[in-house]
Amino acid sequence: MTNRFISIEYDETSGDPEYKGIIVSDLRKTVTTIMTGDVVADFATMKEWCRSNPVAGRYMYSSSVDHFVFDAPGYGWSTHEDGSDQLVRVPAEQTPSATTTVA
């Protein structure tokens, strides 16, 4: 069984975290990297890539995924109508933990 881990790479040392990309890896190596500069688009691309590349184990988010959402202003979680998580842009007045349903 092979598990794969999804992480968001970003520079968290600045006041406004700088997004770098999404990495899918196993315990030994990077399997794929998605780096268009748009974290919302990259997250959707990563989900599609995972659906198209099934493994005997499972795909899991590393803590960096949640950390990015809470560290970077303007992002939050949403639930797609199919029940899956989505990373979305949120208005500044909403809290990072606010969730909505997206069709």
Backbone as XML, in Angstrom:
<?xml version="1.0"?>
<chain id="A" units="angstrom">
  <residue number="1" name="MET">
    <atom name="N" x="0.847" y="-1.180" z="0.000"/>
    <atom name="CA" x="0.000" y="0.000" z="0.000"/>
    <atom name="C" x="0.890" y="1.240" z="0.000"/>
  </residue>
  <residue number="2" name="THR">
    <atom name="N" x="0.573" y="2.165" z="-0.858"/>
    <atom name="CA" x="1.332" y="3.400" z="-0.974"/>
    <atom name="C" x="0.434" y="4.590" z="-0.671"/>
  </residue>
  <residue number="3" name="ASN">
    <atom name="N" x="0.797" y="5.369" z="0.322"/>
    <atom name="CA" x="0.078" y="6.603" z="0.600"/>
    <atom name="C" x="0.799" y="7.753" z="-0.082"/>
  </residue>
  <residue number="4" name="ARG">
    <atom name="N" x="0.032" y="8.770" z="-0.432"/>
    <atom name="CA" x="0.608" y="9.986" z="-1.007"/>
    <atom name="C" x="0.183" y="11.172" z="-0.158"/>
  </residue>
  <residue number="5" name="PHE">
    <atom name="N" x="1.074" y="12.130" z="-0.074"/>
    <atom name="CA" x="0.878" y="13.282" z="0.792"/>
    <atom name="C" x="0.823" y="14.555" z="-0.031"/>
  </residue>
  <residue number="6" name="ILE">
    <atom name="N" x="-0.151" y="15.394" z="0.269"/>
    <atom name="CA" x="-0.370" y="16.646" z="-0.451"/>
    <atom name="C" x="0.053" y="17.785" z="0.461"/>
  </residue>
  <residue number="7" name="SER">
    <atom name="N" x="0.912" y="18.644" z="-0.036"/>
    <atom name="CA" x="1.338" y="19.793" z="0.767"/>
    <atom name="C" x="1.297" y="21.061" z="-0.074"/>
  </residue>
  <residue number="8" name="ILE">
    <atom name="N" x="1.114" y="22.176" z="0.619"/>
    <atom name="CA" x="1.191" y="23.486" z="-0.026"/>
    <atom name="C" x="2.496" y="24.125" z="0.416"/>
  </residue>
  <residue number="9" name="GLU">
    <atom name="N" x="3.318" y="24.444" z="-0.555"/>
    <atom name="CA" x="4.591" y="25.098" z="-0.279"/>
    <atom name="C" x="4.372" y="26.607" z="-0.335"/>
  </residue>
  <residue number="10" name="TYR">
    <atom name="N" x="4.788" y="27.288" z="0.726"/>
    <atom name="CA" x="4.689" y="28.741" z="0.759"/>
    <atom name="C" x="5.689" y="29.289" z="1.751"/>
  </residue>
  <residue number="11" name="ASP">
    <atom name="N" x="6.032" y="30.557" z="1.568"/>
    <atom name="CA" x="6.951" y="31.241" z="2.473"/>
    <atom name="C" x="6.116" y="31.874" z="3.569"/>
  </residue>
  <residue number="12" name="GLU">
    <atom name="N" x="6.193" y="31.306" z="4.749"/>
    <atom name="CA" x="5.378" y="31.800" z="5.856"/>
    <atom name="C" x="6.113" y="32.821" z="6.719"/>
  </residue>
  <residue number="13" name="THR">
    <atom name="N" x="7.320" y="33.214" z="6.321"/>
    <atom name="CA" x="8.089" y="34.146" z="7.132"/>
    <atom name="C" x="7.695" y="35.597" z="6.907"/>
  </residue>
  <residue number="14" name="SER">
    <atom name="N" x="7.037" y="35.883" z="5.793"/>
    <atom name="CA" x="6.644" y="37.267" z="5.525"/>
    <atom name="C" x="5.254" y="37.532" z="6.106"/>
  </residue>
  <residue number="15" name="GLY">
    <atom name="N" x="4.880" y="38.773" z="6.211"/>
    <atom name="CA" x="3.562" y="39.134" z="6.737"/>
    <atom name="C" x="2.430" y="38.646" z="5.859"/>
  </residue>
  <residue number="16" name="ASP">
    <atom name="N" x="2.659" y="38.564" z="4.557"/>
    <atom name="CA" x="1.670" y="38.068" z="3.607"/>
    <atom name="C" x="2.290" y="36.845" z="2.936"/>
  </residue>
  <residue number="17" name="PRO">
    <atom name="N" x="1.942" y="35.635" z="3.405"/>
    <atom name="CA" x="2.607" y="34.428" z="2.909"/>
    <atom name="C" x="2.624" y="34.337" z="1.382"/>
  </residue>
  <residue number="18" name="GLU">
    <atom name="N" x="3.785" y="33.994" z="0.845"/>
    <atom name="CA" x="3.963" y="33.894" z="-0.604"/>
    <atom name="C" x="3.778" y="32.436" z="-1.041"/>
  </residue>
  <residue number="19" name="TYR">
    <atom name="N" x="2.731" y="32.195" z="-1.819"/>
    <atom name="CA" x="2.415" y="30.860" z="-2.322"/>
    <atom name="C" x="3.434" y="30.437" z="-3.366"/>
  </residue>
  <residue number="20" name="LYS">
    <atom name="N" x="3.871" y="29.163" z="-3.280"/>
    <atom name="CA" x="4.838" y="28.643" z="-4.249"/>
    <atom name="C" x="4.258" y="27.527" z="-5.102"/>
  </residue>
  <residue number="21" name="GLY">
    <atom name="N" x="3.527" y="26.588" z="-4.503"/>
    <atom name="CA" x="2.974" y="25.494" z="-5.289"/>
    <atom name="C" x="2.432" y="24.374" z="-4.421"/>
  </residue>
  <residue number="22" name="ILE">
    <atom name="N" x="1.822" y="23.406" z="-5.075"/>
    <atom name="CA" x="1.283" y="22.222" z="-4.406"/>
    <atom name="C" x="2.123" y="21.031" z="-4.839"/>
  </residue>
  <residue number="23" name="ILE">
    <atom name="N" x="2.514" y="20.217" z="-3.867"/>
    <atom name="CA" x="3.352" y="19.059" z="-4.125"/>
    <atom name="C" x="2.631" y="17.803" z="-3.659"/>
  </residue>
  <residue number="24" name="VAL">
    <atom name="N" x="2.634" y="16.784" z="-4.503"/>
    <atom name="CA" x="2.132" y="15.460" z="-4.138"/>
    <atom name="C" x="3.348" y="14.556" z="-4.079"/>
  </residue>
  <residue number="25" name="SER">
    <atom name="N" x="3.531" y="13.879" z="-2.946"/>
    <atom name="CA" x="4.708" y="13.034" z="-2.778"/>
    <atom name="C" x="4.347" y="11.737" z="-2.073"/>
  </residue>
  <residue number="26" name="ASP">
    <atom name="N" x="5.268" y="10.773" z="-2.155"/>
    <atom name="CA" x="5.146" y="9.588" z="-1.323"/>
    <atom name="C" x="6.284" y="9.686" z="-0.308"/>
  </residue>
  <residue number="27" name="LEU">
    <atom name="N" x="6.577" y="8.647" z="0.397"/>
    <atom name="CA" x="7.624" y="8.741" z="1.420"/>
    <atom name="C" x="9.024" y="8.914" z="0.840"/>
  </residue>
  <residue number="28" name="ARG">
    <atom name="N" x="9.198" y="8.607" z="-0.437"/>
    <atom name="CA" x="10.531" y="8.644" z="-1.032"/>
    <atom name="C" x="10.791" y="9.820" z="-1.952"/>
  </residue>
  <residue number="29" name="LYS">
    <atom name="N" x="9.737" y="10.304" z="-2.647"/>
    <atom name="CA" x="10.009" y="11.316" z="-3.668"/>
    <atom name="C" x="8.755" y="12.129" z="-3.987"/>
  </residue>
  <residue number="30" name="THR">
    <atom name="N" x="8.979" y="13.227" z="-4.681"/>
    <atom name="CA" x="7.884" y="14.027" z="-5.201"/>
    <atom name="C" x="7.303" y="13.297" z="-6.403"/>
  </residue>
  <residue number="31" name="VAL">
    <atom name="N" x="5.977" y="13.166" z="-6.438"/>
    <atom name="CA" x="5.303" y="12.485" z="-7.536"/>
    <atom name="C" x="4.887" y="13.493" z="-8.604"/>
  </residue>
  <residue number="32" name="THR">
    <atom name="N" x="4.334" y="14.629" z="-8.161"/>
    <atom name="CA" x="3.991" y="15.699" z="-9.099"/>
    <atom name="C" x="4.008" y="17.030" z="-8.358"/>
  </residue>
  <residue number="33" name="THR">
    <atom name="N" x="4.243" y="18.087" z="-9.109"/>
    <atom name="CA" x="4.244" y="19.449" z="-8.581"/>
    <atom name="C" x="3.359" y="20.297" z="-9.475"/>
  </residue>
  <residue number="34" name="ILE">
    <atom name="N" x="2.506" y="21.104" z="-8.847"/>
    <atom name="CA" x="1.603" y="21.995" z="-9.584"/>
    <atom name="C" x="1.906" y="23.408" z="-9.119"/>
  </residue>
  <residue number="35" name="MET">
    <atom name="N" x="2.394" y="24.247" z="-10.027"/>
    <atom name="CA" x="2.863" y="25.581" z="-9.643"/>
    <atom name="C" x="2.508" y="26.623" z="-10.684"/>
  </residue>
  <residue number="36" name="THR">
    <atom name="N" x="1.231" y="26.995" z="-10.782"/>
    <atom name="CA" x="0.861" y="28.032" z="-11.747"/>
    <atom name="C" x="0.878" y="29.419" z="-11.130"/>
  </residue>
  <residue number="37" name="GLY">
    <atom name="N" x="0.980" y="29.488" z="-9.806"/>
    <atom name="CA" x="0.926" y="30.773" z="-9.125"/>
    <atom name="C" x="-0.447" y="31.086" z="-8.567"/>
  </residue>
  <residue number="38" name="ASP">
    <atom name="N" x="-1.452" y="30.280" z="-8.900"/>
    <atom name="CA" x="-2.824" y="30.471" z="-8.423"/>
    <atom name="C" x="-3.203" y="29.264" z="-7.567"/>
  </residue>
  <residue number="39" name="VAL">
    <atom name="N" x="-3.173" y="29.431" z="-6.249"/>
    <atom name="CA" x="-3.399" y="28.300" z="-5.343"/>
    <atom name="C" x="-4.784" y="27.675" z="-5.503"/>
  </residue>
  <residue number="40" name="VAL">
    <atom name="N" x="-5.798" y="28.464" z="-5.780"/>
    <atom name="CA" x="-7.156" y="27.919" z="-5.949"/>
    <atom name="C" x="-7.211" y="27.031" z="-7.191"/>
  </residue>
  <residue number="41" name="ALA">
    <atom name="N" x="-6.658" y="27.518" z="-8.296"/>
    <atom name="CA" x="-6.624" y="26.716" z="-9.528"/>
    <atom name="C" x="-5.742" y="25.484" z="-9.345"/>
  </residue>
  <residue number="42" name="ASP">
    <atom name="N" x="-4.604" y="25.658" z="-8.672"/>
    <atom name="CA" x="-3.705" y="24.531" z="-8.451"/>
    <atom name="C" x="-4.356" y="23.461" z="-7.577"/>
  </residue>
  <residue number="43" name="PHE">
    <atom name="N" x="-5.128" y="23.881" z="-6.567"/>
    <atom name="CA" x="-5.811" y="22.930" z="-5.693"/>
    <atom name="C" x="-6.819" y="22.106" z="-6.500"/>
  </residue>
  <residue number="44" name="ALA">
    <atom name="N" x="-7.574" y="22.756" z="-7.374"/>
    <atom name="CA" x="-8.545" y="22.051" z="-8.215"/>
    <atom name="C" x="-7.821" y="21.105" z="-9.179"/>
  </residue>
  <residue number="45" name="THR">
    <atom name="N" x="-6.712" y="21.548" z="-9.754"/>
    <atom name="CA" x="-5.923" y="20.701" z="-10.645"/>
    <atom name="C" x="-5.366" y="19.503" z="-9.893"/>
  </residue>
  <residue number="46" name="MET">
    <atom name="N" x="-4.894" y="19.724" z="-8.671"/>
    <atom name="CA" x="-4.358" y="18.640" z="-7.855"/>
    <atom name="C" x="-5.428" y="17.602" z="-7.578"/>
  </residue>
  <residue number="47" name="LYS">
    <atom name="N" x="-6.645" y="18.023" z="-7.250"/>
    <atom name="CA" x="-7.727" y="17.068" z="-6.976"/>
    <atom name="C" x="-8.038" y="16.231" z="-8.212"/>
  </residue>
  <residue number="48" name="GLU">
    <atom name="N" x="-8.073" y="16.868" z="-9.357"/>
    <atom name="CA" x="-8.326" y="16.135" z="-10.605"/>
    <atom name="C" x="-7.174" y="15.171" z="-10.894"/>
  </residue>
  <residue number="49" name="TRP">
    <atom name="N" x="-5.948" y="15.611" z="-10.663"/>
    <atom name="CA" x="-4.791" y="14.754" z="-10.875"/>
    <atom name="C" x="-4.875" y="13.519" z="-9.968"/>
  </residue>
  <residue number="50" name="CYS">
    <atom name="N" x="-5.248" y="13.715" z="-8.713"/>
    <atom name="CA" x="-5.369" y="12.591" z="-7.773"/>
    <atom name="C" x="-6.455" y="11.609" z="-8.220"/>
  </residue>
  <residue number="51" name="ARG">
    <atom name="N" x="-7.587" y="12.139" z="-8.701"/>
    <atom name="CA" x="-8.649" y="11.254" z="-9.219"/>
    <atom name="C" x="-8.169" y="10.441" z="-10.424"/>
  </residue>
  <residue number="52" name="SER">
    <atom name="N" x="-7.329" y="11.042" z="-11.236"/>
    <atom name="CA" x="-6.830" y="10.375" z="-12.438"/>
    <atom name="C" x="-5.653" y="9.447" z="-12.163"/>
  </residue>
  <residue number="53" name="ASN">
    <atom name="N" x="-5.099" y="9.519" z="-10.964"/>
    <atom name="CA" x="-3.924" y="8.716" z="-10.604"/>
    <atom name="C" x="-4.164" y="7.991" z="-9.277"/>
  </residue>
  <residue number="54" name="PRO">
    <atom name="N" x="-5.090" y="7.032" z="-9.259"/>
    <atom name="CA" x="-5.389" y="6.326" z="-8.013"/>
    <atom name="C" x="-4.196" y="5.507" z="-7.521"/>
  </residue>
  <residue number="55" name="VAL">
    <atom name="N" x="-4.136" y="5.309" z="-6.213"/>
    <atom name="CA" x="-3.088" y="4.494" z="-5.597"/>
    <atom name="C" x="-3.750" y="3.454" z="-4.699"/>
  </residue>
  <residue number="56" name="ALA">
    <atom name="N" x="-3.003" y="2.412" z="-4.346"/>
    <atom name="CA" x="-3.535" y="1.369" z="-3.472"/>
    <atom name="C" x="-3.815" y="1.915" z="-2.068"/>
  </residue>
  <residue number="57" name="GLY">
    <atom name="N" x="-3.123" y="2.954" z="-1.675"/>
    <atom name="CA" x="-3.324" y="3.566" z="-0.359"/>
    <atom name="C" x="-4.302" y="4.712" z="-0.457"/>
  </residue>
  <residue number="58" name="ARG">
    <atom name="N" x="-3.929" y="5.823" z="0.130"/>
    <atom name="CA" x="-4.802" y="6.995" z="0.090"/>
    <atom name="C" x="-3.987" y="8.269" z="-0.077"/>
  </residue>
  <residue number="59" name="TYR">
    <atom name="N" x="-4.689" y="9.320" z="-0.471"/>
    <atom name="CA" x="-4.122" y="10.658" z="-0.533"/>
    <atom name="C" x="-4.472" y="11.365" z="0.768"/>
  </residue>
  <residue number="60" name="MET">
    <atom name="N" x="-3.497" y="12.044" z="1.358"/>
    <atom name="CA" x="-3.710" y="12.742" z="2.627"/>
    <atom name="C" x="-3.117" y="14.146" z="2.550"/>
  </residue>
  <residue number="61" name="TYR">
    <atom name="N" x="-3.815" y="15.111" z="3.161"/>
    <atom name="CA" x="-3.288" y="16.467" z="3.257"/>
    <atom name="C" x="-2.294" y="16.531" z="4.408"/>
  </residue>
  <residue number="62" name="SER">
    <atom name="N" x="-1.164" y="17.171" z="4.166"/>
    <atom name="CA" x="-0.247" y="17.446" z="5.267"/>
    <atom name="C" x="-0.759" y="18.681" z="6.010"/>
  </residue>
  <residue number="63" name="SER">
    <atom name="N" x="-0.204" y="18.942" z="7.157"/>
    <atom name="CA" x="-0.640" y="20.093" z="7.946"/>
    <atom name="C" x="-0.401" y="21.409" z="7.212"/>
  </residue>
  <residue number="64" name="SER">
    <atom name="N" x="0.514" y="21.430" z="6.247"/>
    <atom name="CA" x="0.792" y="22.674" z="5.522"/>
    <atom name="C" x="-0.426" y="23.177" z="4.755"/>
  </residue>
  <residue number="65" name="VAL">
    <atom name="N" x="-1.351" y="22.287" z="4.406"/>
    <atom name="CA" x="-2.549" y="22.705" z="3.674"/>
    <atom name="C" x="-3.418" y="23.573" z="4.583"/>
  </residue>
  <residue number="66" name="ASP">
    <atom name="N" x="-3.727" y="23.086" z="5.775"/>
    <atom name="CA" x="-4.505" y="23.894" z="6.725"/>
    <atom name="C" x="-3.733" y="25.124" z="7.168"/>
  </residue>
  <residue number="67" name="HIS">
    <atom name="N" x="-2.433" y="24.985" z="7.382"/>
    <atom name="CA" x="-1.635" y="26.136" z="7.811"/>
    <atom name="C" x="-1.699" y="27.255" z="6.783"/>
  </residue>
  <residue number="68" name="PHE">
    <atom name="N" x="-1.635" y="26.907" z="5.497"/>
    <atom name="CA" x="-1.719" y="27.933" z="4.465"/>
    <atom name="C" x="-3.047" y="28.677" z="4.556"/>
  </residue>
  <residue number="69" name="VAL">
    <atom name="N" x="-4.143" y="27.942" z="4.702"/>
    <atom name="CA" x="-5.469" y="28.563" z="4.748"/>
    <atom name="C" x="-5.568" y="29.535" z="5.923"/>
  </residue>
  <residue number="70" name="PHE">
    <atom name="N" x="-4.978" y="29.178" z="7.050"/>
    <atom name="CA" x="-5.059" y="30.055" z="8.208"/>
    <atom name="C" x="-4.011" y="31.155" z="8.205"/>
  </residue>
  <residue number="71" name="ASP">
    <atom name="N" x="-2.886" y="30.954" z="7.526"/>
    <atom name="CA" x="-1.816" y="31.956" z="7.486"/>
    <atom name="C" x="-2.011" y="33.001" z="6.389"/>
  </residue>
  <residue number="72" name="ALA">
    <atom name="N" x="-2.592" y="32.584" z="5.272"/>
    <atom name="CA" x="-2.712" y="33.480" z="4.119"/>
    <atom name="C" x="-4.083" y="34.145" z="4.107"/>
  </residue>
  <residue number="73" name="PRO">
    <atom name="N" x="-4.139" y="35.468" z="4.242"/>
    <atom name="CA" x="-5.436" y="36.146" z="4.224"/>
    <atom name="C" x="-6.130" y="35.978" z="2.872"/>
  </residue>
  <residue number="74" name="GLY">
    <atom name="N" x="-7.456" y="35.826" z="2.919"/>
    <atom name="CA" x="-8.227" y="35.753" z="1.691"/>
    <atom name="C" x="-8.525" y="34.350" z="1.198"/>
  </residue>
  <residue number="75" name="TYR">
    <atom name="N" x="-8.206" y="33.327" z="1.999"/>
    <atom name="CA" x="-8.482" y="31.949" z="1.602"/>
    <atom name="C" x="-9.245" y="31.228" z="2.703"/>
  </residue>
  <residue number="76" name="GLY">
    <atom name="N" x="-10.034" y="30.253" z="2.303"/>
    <atom name="CA" x="-10.803" y="29.466" z="3.255"/>
    <atom name="C" x="-11.222" y="28.151" z="2.642"/>
  </residue>
  <residue number="77" name="TRP">
    <atom name="N" x="-11.955" y="27.376" z="3.409"/>
    <atom name="CA" x="-12.456" y="26.074" z="2.951"/>
    <atom name="C" x="-13.905" y="26.184" z="2.538"/>
  </residue>
  <residue number="78" name="SER">
    <atom name="N" x="-14.272" y="25.404" z="1.572"/>
    <atom name="CA" x="-15.648" y="25.289" z="1.124"/>
    <atom name="C" x="-15.920" y="23.818" z="0.872"/>
  </residue>
  <residue number="79" name="THR">
    <atom name="N" x="-17.197" y="23.480" z="0.812"/>
    <atom name="CA" x="-17.584" y="22.106" z="0.489"/>
    <atom name="C" x="-18.285" y="22.114" z="-0.858"/>
  </residue>
  <residue number="80" name="HIS">
    <atom name="N" x="-17.754" y="21.343" z="-1.783"/>
    <atom name="CA" x="-18.361" y="21.200" z="-3.101"/>
    <atom name="C" x="-19.643" y="20.398" z="-2.946"/>
  </residue>
  <residue number="81" name="GLU">
    <atom name="N" x="-20.547" y="20.497" z="-3.890"/>
    <atom name="CA" x="-21.812" y="19.759" z="-3.806"/>
    <atom name="C" x="-21.596" y="18.250" z="-3.749"/>
  </residue>
  <residue number="82" name="ASP">
    <atom name="N" x="-20.435" y="17.756" z="-4.214"/>
    <atom name="CA" x="-20.144" y="16.320" z="-4.116"/>
    <atom name="C" x="-19.570" y="15.931" z="-2.753"/>
  </residue>
  <residue number="83" name="GLY">
    <atom name="N" x="-19.440" y="16.913" z="-1.853"/>
    <atom name="CA" x="-18.957" y="16.650" z="-0.498"/>
    <atom name="C" x="-17.464" y="16.805" z="-0.316"/>
  </residue>
  <residue number="84" name="SER">
    <atom name="N" x="-16.737" y="17.089" z="-1.383"/>
    <atom name="CA" x="-15.286" y="17.224" z="-1.272"/>
    <atom name="C" x="-14.887" y="18.627" z="-0.819"/>
  </residue>
  <residue number="85" name="ASP">
    <atom name="N" x="-13.699" y="18.706" z="-0.214"/>
    <atom name="CA" x="-13.152" y="19.993" z="0.220"/>
    <atom name="C" x="-12.700" y="20.789" z="-0.985"/>
  </residue>
  <residue number="86" name="GLN">
    <atom name="N" x="-12.873" y="22.113" z="-0.886"/>
    <atom name="CA" x="-12.360" y="23.029" z="-1.898"/>
    <atom name="C" x="-11.659" y="24.168" z="-1.212"/>
  </residue>
  <residue number="87" name="LEU">
    <atom name="N" x="-10.551" y="24.569" z="-1.751"/>
    <atom name="CA" x="-9.861" y="25.760" z="-1.302"/>
    <atom name="C" x="-10.420" y="26.913" z="-2.128"/>
  </residue>
  <residue number="88" name="VAL">
    <atom name="N" x="-10.891" y="27.970" z="-1.463"/>
    <atom name="CA" x="-11.535" y="29.075" z="-2.170"/>
    <atom name="C" x="-11.010" y="30.415" z="-1.659"/>
  </residue>
  <residue number="89" name="ARG">
    <atom name="N" x="-11.209" y="31.432" z="-2.473"/>
    <atom name="CA" x="-10.955" y="32.799" z="-2.017"/>
    <atom name="C" x="-12.174" y="33.247" z="-1.223"/>
  </residue>
  <residue number="90" name="VAL">
    <atom name="N" x="-11.942" y="33.934" z="-0.115"/>
    <atom name="CA" x="-13.047" y="34.432" z="0.696"/>
    <atom name="C" x="-12.888" y="35.944" z="0.882"/>
  </residue>
  <residue number="91" name="PRO">
    <atom name="N" x="-14.008" y="36.651" z="0.993"/>
    <atom name="CA" x="-13.927" y="38.090" z="1.255"/>
    <atom name="C" x="-13.212" y="38.349" z="2.580"/>
  </residue>
  <residue number="92" name="ALA">
    <atom name="N" x="-12.538" y="39.459" z="2.663"/>
    <atom name="CA" x="-11.736" y="39.801" z="3.838"/>
    <atom name="C" x="-12.542" y="39.790" z="5.133"/>
  </residue>
  <residue number="93" name="GLU">
    <atom name="N" x="-13.840" y="40.103" z="5.063"/>
    <atom name="CA" x="-14.633" y="40.168" z="6.292"/>
    <atom name="C" x="-15.019" y="38.791" z="6.832"/>
  </residue>
  <residue number="94" name="GLN">
    <atom name="N" x="-14.816" y="37.727" z="6.046"/>
    <atom name="CA" x="-15.112" y="36.380" z="6.532"/>
    <atom name="C" x="-13.892" y="35.802" z="7.219"/>
  </residue>
  <residue number="95" name="THR">
    <atom name="N" x="-14.126" y="34.953" z="8.199"/>
    <atom name="CA" x="-13.026" y="34.317" z="8.890"/>
    <atom name="C" x="-12.475" y="33.182" z="8.031"/>
  </residue>
  <residue number="96" name="PRO">
    <atom name="N" x="-11.188" y="32.817" z="8.230"/>
    <atom name="CA" x="-10.595" y="31.737" z="7.452"/>
    <atom name="C" x="-11.314" y="30.402" z="7.631"/>
  </residue>
  <residue number="97" name="SER">
    <atom name="N" x="-12.008" y="30.206" z="8.739"/>
    <atom name="CA" x="-12.668" y="28.926" z="8.970"/>
    <atom name="C" x="-14.084" y="28.899" z="8.410"/>
  </residue>
  <residue number="98" name="ALA">
    <atom name="N" x="-14.545" y="30.007" z="7.833"/>
    <atom name="CA" x="-15.890" y="30.042" z="7.269"/>
    <atom name="C" x="-15.980" y="29.096" z="6.087"/>
  </residue>
  <residue number="99" name="THR">
    <atom name="N" x="-17.090" y="28.387" z="5.986"/>
    <atom name="CA" x="-17.260" y="27.457" z="4.870"/>
    <atom name="C" x="-18.564" y="27.752" z="4.174"/>
  </residue>
  <residue number="100" name="THR">
    <atom name="N" x="-18.592" y="27.446" z="2.894"/>
    <atom name="CA" x="-19.798" y="27.612" z="2.089"/>
    <atom name="C" x="-19.938" y="26.394" z="1.201"/>
  </residue>
  <residue number="101" name="THR">
    <atom name="N" x="-21.072" y="26.271" z="0.557"/>
    <atom name="CA" x="-21.263" y="25.188" z="-0.393"/>
    <atom name="C" x="-21.148" y="25.750" z="-1.801"/>
  </residue>
  <residue number="102" name="VAL">
    <atom name="N" x="-20.345" y="25.097" z="-2.619"/>
    <atom name="CA" x="-20.096" y="25.556" z="-3.979"/>
    <atom name="C" x="-20.619" y="24.498" z="-4.946"/>
  </residue>
  <residue number="103" name="ALA">
    <atom name="N" x="-21.333" y="24.919" z="-5.966"/>
    <atom name="CA" x="-21.853" y="23.974" z="-6.968"/>
    <atom name="C" x="-20.801" y="23.593" z="-7.956"/>
  </residue>
</chain>
